[in-house]
C-alpha cells in the first residue's frame, strides 16, 4: 500500500522560491517554520481577527472569545500537539530530517492561519454567503458563470478554509508573488479538505477554489501527498492537518462552554459536569481536591478548563501516534477527537452546544443580520463591477482597497473579487458599510 514519507513531508521550501533554503541560512536564529509563525502574527489579516466574532457577538460588558483569541489558543494547543507527536515519531524512526520544534512550529503557524479566510460574523457569515448564491438573489449569475466554463459550486458552498488558502497563496494586486510566501509544509497543514468543491458532494467543505487548484497540486506533488482520486482530484490529508484540526476541535468546544458560562447560558454545575465528564477517575480526584481550595467560580471554571484541554491534547497526540500508519496511507478519515477514550463525552458536549448554545438568541440574531448585510454589500459591489462606468459604481469602487482586482473580466472573477473584499472585513466594518450604502448612517451622524 502506498504511504507518505516523513522524509519528504516536511519541507522548508517557500511558495515564492524555486529552491529550498540553503544549509547556511538554516543556521540562523529562527528556522523557516518559525518565520511562518511570525508572518502570521504581524499580518494585517491576522490582526483583523480581533474584530471578528467566534460564536457569540463581540463583547459588551462580558468579554468572550473572538477569532483572534481563539486562533492564539488553538496555536498554543497545536504547538503542544506538535511537540508530543514529533517526539513520538523521533523515537519511532531513525534519521528523520526534522527536530521536534520544527513540527511544533509548523502546526502552531497553521493554527494561527486556519481562520484567516473566514468572513465577518463567524460561521454564520459562511452560511449567509452560500445561501445568497444558492437560494438568494445571487442565483442570477449561475447561468453565466457556468456558460463561461467556471465553477459555480465554489460560491454555493462558500468555505472559509478554501478562502484561507487563497488568502495565503494568491498574489493580490500590488503584493509579492506567492501571497504570504509560506513554506509548503505550513500551507499544506492549513488545508483540512484536500479537494475542490466538485468533490464536496453538497457538504459545503472543500479546501481550495478553482483559482488555487494548481497551487495545491504543486504543493502536494512537492511534499509527496498521496493522490487518492483523479478527475476531480482528491488527495489524502497532509498528516499535520490532523493536529491542526484537533487543536481547533479542542479549543472551540471547550472555550465555547466557558463563554456560555460567563454569559450565564450555563450554570457552574452544568459546565463543571461537562468538563469532569472528559476526565478519567484519577484526574477527577485530583481536580476536586484543588477545586476545594478555590472560592471564585470563574477561577474554578478556568482551572477545570485547563485540565480538560491538557487531557484532550495528550489523548489526541496519542491517537495520532496510534493511527500514524493509517494517516500516512491516507485511509484515516476520522478526526482525532473521535478516536480518544473520552470521545463519547466530547460528542455529548458537542451535541449540547449545538442544541443549546449555538441556537442562543444572540447567536441567531447575528446570523439573521449577516444575511441582510451580506446581500446588500454583494449586490452593490457586483453592480459596480458589472457597470464600472456608472457614477454610483465609480463612487462605490473608490471605497474598495487597491489590492482587489476590480478589473476582473469574467463573472466568476467579479464574484471572487467581491468575496475577497467582503471576507476581509471585520464585523464592525461590514455593519458600518451596510449602514452607509443603505443611507441608514452618514459620516457626520
N, C-alpha and C positions, 0 to 999 in steps of 0.2 A: 504493500500500500504506500502511495506517495506520502511524503512527510516534509513539512517545512523544517529548515535547518537553522539553528541558532547562530551558526557561523555567518549567515548572510542576512538574517532578520534584523540585526542591529547595525545600522549604517549612519555615519555622521555626514554623509553627503547631503548637501543643501540643494533645495529645489532650483536655485538660481545659478548653480555651478555645475560644470561638466564633470569635475573630478571631486573625489573625497578630499578631506583636509589632510595636508601633509603631516608626517610624524612630528616635524619640528614645531608646527603650530599647535599640535595636540598637547605639547608640554607646557603651554601657558597656563596661567592660574585657573581659568574656567574651561571646562570641556564644552563641546558644541551643544550638548543637550542642556547644560546649564544656561547657555546663551539663549536657547529656545525659551526657557522659562522666563528669563529676564525680558525678552522681547514681548512676551505676553503682558507682563506686569506694567511695562512702560508704554503700552499702546493705547491709543485713544478708544478703540472699540472695547477694550477691557475696562477702561475707566467708566465708560458709559453704562456698564452693567450695574453700577451703584444706583442708577435711577431706572432700573427695570425690575418689575415685580417677579418674585419667585412663585408663590401661590397666593398669598394674601396681598391686598392693596398696600402700597407703600405707607410707612408708618405715620400715625398721628401721635397719640400720647404713648403708645407702646411700640417699641422697636421690634420688628420682625425681619426675617431674612429677605434680602433682595438677591438679585442674580450675582452680584459681586461677592457678598459674604458667603453665599452658597458655593461659588466657584473656588474661593480660597479654602473653605473647609474640605471640599471634595479633593482639592490638590494636596492637602495635608494627609488625608486618608490614603490617597493614591501613592504618595511618597512612601508611606509605611508599607502598603501592599507591595510596591516595587522592591523595597529593601528585603522583605521577608522572602518573596519569591526568588529574587536574584540569589540570595544566599543558599536557598534550597537547590537552585539549578547549578550553582558553582560546586556544591557538594556532590551533586549527581553526575556531572560531566566534567571531563578534563579538557583543559586548553580552550575554554570559552573565551571569545575575543572581547570581553567586557568586564567591568567591575560592577559590584552591586549598586554603587552610586549612579552608574550610567542608567540602569533600568529605572531606578527611583526618579531620576531627573526627567527621563522620557515620560513616564506615567504622570508625574506631577505637572509637567508642562502641558500635556494633552488635557489633563483635568481642568487646568485654567482656561483652555480654549474651547471646551466642549459645549458651552452655552453661548459663545460669542456671536453665533448666527441667529439667535432667537429674536423675533420681533418684539415690540412692546407688549405688555400685558401677559407675559408668561405663555404657557401652553395654550391659553385661550386665544392668544394672538395668532398662533399657527392655525387653530381651528377656524378662526374668523376669515383668514386669507383663503384657506381651502374652500370654505363654504361659499365665499364670494364668487370664486371661479367655477365651482361645481354646481351650485344651485341658485346663485345670485345674478346680479347684472353682468358679471364678468363672462357669463356664457356666450355673450355676443361675439367674443373673439375666438371661440373654439374652432369654428369652421375655417377661418382664415389662417390660424396657426397650423392646423393640420394640412391645409392646402399648400402652405409654404414648405411643408415637409418637416415641421418641427414637433416637439414633444409636449403636447398639452398636459400629459399626466404629471409633469413637473409642477404644475400650478394647482391642480385639483387635489393634490396630495402634498401641499407645501410642507416641507420638513426642515426644521431648524438645524438638524445635523448636516444635511446637504448644504445648507446655506453657510454653516460654519466652515466647511471645507472650501467653498467658493471664496469666502472672505479671506481665508488664509493663503490661498494659492492664486487667485485671479489678479491680473495686473490692471488695477483701476486706473483711470485717466491721471497722468502725471506721476504715477507711482513707480517704484522699482520693479524690475522683472521678478517673477516668482512670488508676488504677493508679500507675505511675511518672510519669505526665503527661509523656511524652517527645514530641519533635517527630515529626510524621508521617513525615518522611524517615528518621529513625533507626529508627522502628518498622518501616517498610517494608523496611529493609535487613536486618532480622532474619529475615524470612520467606523461607526458602530454597525452600519448596514452596508456591506461591500457589494452593492449592486445598485442599478438605476431604478427609476420609478416604474420602468416597464416590468420589473421583476417584483414589485411591491405587492401586486395582487390585491389592490384596494385597501391594504392595511395602513397606508399613509406613512410607511417607514422606508426610507432609502438613503443612500449615502452620498450621492452626487448628482448634480444636474447634468443635462446633456452637454453643456458647455465645459464641464470639468471631467467628463468621462475619460478622455485621452490622458489627462493628468493622472487620474487614479491608476489607469492601466500602466503608465510609465513607472509609478511608484511601486505597484505590485510586482512588476517584472524585475525591477532592481532588487527588491527585498526577497524575492523568491516566494511570494504569497501564492498559495495554490489556487488555480482556476478550476472551479467546480462545474461550470456550465458555460457553453458558448451561446450567443445569439438568442436572447440577450445575455450578456456576461454576468456571471455570479462567481464571486471569489469566496474563499474561506476567510474567516475573520483573522486579522492580524492578531497574534496571541495577546499582546499587551492591551488590546481593546477590552478583553475580559476584565482586566484590572481597573481600567477607567470606568467601565460600566458598573462594576461592583462598588467603587468609591462613590459614584453618583447615587446608586441604589441605597447604600447605607446612609448617606447624608440626608438625601431629601426625605426619606421615610421617617428617620429618627428626628431630624430637626423640625419637620412639619408637626410632629407631635408636641415638641417643646413649644413651638409657636402657638399651636392650638391651646396649650395650657395657659400661656401668657395672655391670650385673648379671651380666656375663660370659656372656650368651647369645650374643653375637657377639664375635669376636676383633678386635683392632685392624686387622689386614689385611683382614678381611671388611668392617668398617664403612668403612675407607678406600677400598676398591674400590667400594662402593656410592656413596659421596659423590663420588668422582672421576668416576664414570660420568655424572654430571649435567653436569659442566663441559665447556667447549669446550677445544680443544687449547692455545690461548694461556693460558687460565686454569690449566690443568694445569701448564704450565711454571712459571708464577708461584708456584703453590701448592707445588710440590715444592721450589723454591728456599727458600721460607720454612720449610717443614717441616724442612728440613735443619738449621735453626738452633734448633729446638725439641726438647728432650730428653724432657720429660714427656709421656707418651702421652695423658693426659687433656686436656692443653692442645692437643696436636696434633689430637685429635678435635674439640675446641671450635673451633679455627681452621678446620678443614675444614667444619664445620657452618655457621659464619658465612659462608664463601664460597658454599656451596651455597644458603643462604637468600637471600643477595643476588642470586645468579644467577636463582633461581626468581622472586623478586619482580620484577626487571626484565623477565624474559621474560613473566610473566603480565600485567603492566601493558601491555606492547606488544601482547599478544594481545587484550586488551580494546580497545585503540585500533584494532587491525586489524579487529576484528569489531564495532565500535561500531554500525554500521548494522543488522546482524542483531540485536544486543541491543536496540536501540531499536524494532525492528519485532516483537520477541517471537518471532523464529524461531530463535534460538540456544538449544540445549538442552544443549550440551556444557560441562563445567567448563573453566575457562581452562587448568588444568594439562594437559588433553588436547590443547591447541592449540599448545603451545610446541615448539621444536625438540628438546628433551630429554624429550619426552613418553614415549617408549619406555623410557628409563632410569628415569623416575619410576614407570611402571607395573610395571617389573621389581622395583623396591624394594617397591612395594605388594604384589605377589604373594608375595614372600619373607616380608614381615611377616605376612601372613595365614596363611601355611603354617608359619612357624617361631616367630614372636614372639607373636602373639595366641592361639596354641594352647599356649603355655607352661603348665606345670602350675599355677603360682601363679595365673595369669590364669583358667584354667578352674576352679580351686577356688573363686575368688571368685564366679564365676557360679553354681556349684552352691549355694554358701551363700546367694546372693541369692535364688534360687528358694524356698528354705525359709524364709528370714527374711521375705520379702515376703508369701508365702502366709499365714503366721501373723498378721502385722500386719493385712493386709487383712481376713482373716476375723474377727478380734477387733473391728476398727473397724466393719465392716459389721454385725456382730451388735449392737454397741452402738447404732448409728444406727437399726437396724430395731426394737430393743426398748429405747428410751431410759429406760423407767421401771424396768427391772430394776436390782437393786442393783449387779451387776457392771458393767452399762452405765454407770450413773451414775459409778462409780469410774473407769472407763476414760476416759470423756469429760472428766473433770476434768483429765486429762493433756493434752488437746488445746488448742492455742492458740486464744484467742478470735477470731482473725482468720478462722478457718474456720467456715463456716455449718453447724453440726451440726443445724440445724432444717430442712434441705432436705426437701421433701416427696416429690419424685419419686425413683425408684430411680436414674435417671441422675445426679441431683444428689447423692445419697448416695455413689455411686461416685466422682464427681468430687471431692467433699469429702475422701473417703478418700485419693485420689491426690494432692490438693493437700497434705495432711498428710504423706504418705509422701515425696513428691518434695522437700519442704522439709527433710527430714532429712539430716544428714551420715552418712557411712558408720558412724562410731563410735556415733552416737546410735541409728541403726536397729538395730545389733547389740546395744547396751545395752538398748533397749526390748524386743527379741525375748527376750533372756535373762530379763528381769524378768517379762514377761507369761507366759512358759512356766515360771516358777519355777526356772530354772537359776541365777539370781543374785538376791540380795537386797541392799538398800541397805547393810546392815551386814556383808555377806560380803566 
